[in-house]
């Protein structure tokens, strides 16, 4: 479809980056997995590690969507709207998980990168889905911005988790 024509290279780069980072995230989790895990640590993982993988997976899904041979804008609009709606609901779940976990007191940066920015990204995805038919170019830039934002959020959160485990958790054991 002509509307997605200029976006292929963007989504190849963004999607392949998300796929690679999902794999890297699993490698890091596997390396950390040999340590004993307390109940509180599992709750923190649900609040901080799982959303990072979800964001990378959404970027991969959006990239696959942009490369699919659509015959109109209805399918991509419905898919973007559904992903955005599920993402908003998921961020409400993440907020609850961040509040109930007890092993780590989230700082402003944690709330920003684990809750506020992803929530905003999913809301923009819903808005882009609604605008897909009336303002296709703007909507596609919105979807692209969401994909890039979620990729950067995931990179930040993965880096933050790794440095926490290396410099805080490991230092605390020694």
C-alpha angles and dihedrals in degrees: 000000000000096000092064093039098103094042101067097094092045093053094042089057097041095042096047090048090052091048092050092047092051087056092047091049090055091049091053092046090049091052091050093043095080089071119091111266122214122204091254091055091055090053090050090050090054089051100043114015102039096053090054091058090044092054091050090048091051090052089051090049093049089049091051090048092053091052096048118108098250119180094203144359098263096083096048091044093052092045093048091047092049093047090048093049093048089046093053091050090046091053089055087054090048091051090054092047091050090052098047099044111095106191096081133028106223116232126211091270090055092051090047098050100032099040121005101045095042091047089051091048093053091046089053089050090056090048090049090051090052091049096044096101100037100039107017098169094050091045092052090050088051091053090047091049090050092051092049093044093050089048091053092044089052092048091049093047094046091050091046091052094048094048090047092053093044102041103027108027097035093043089050091056094050 
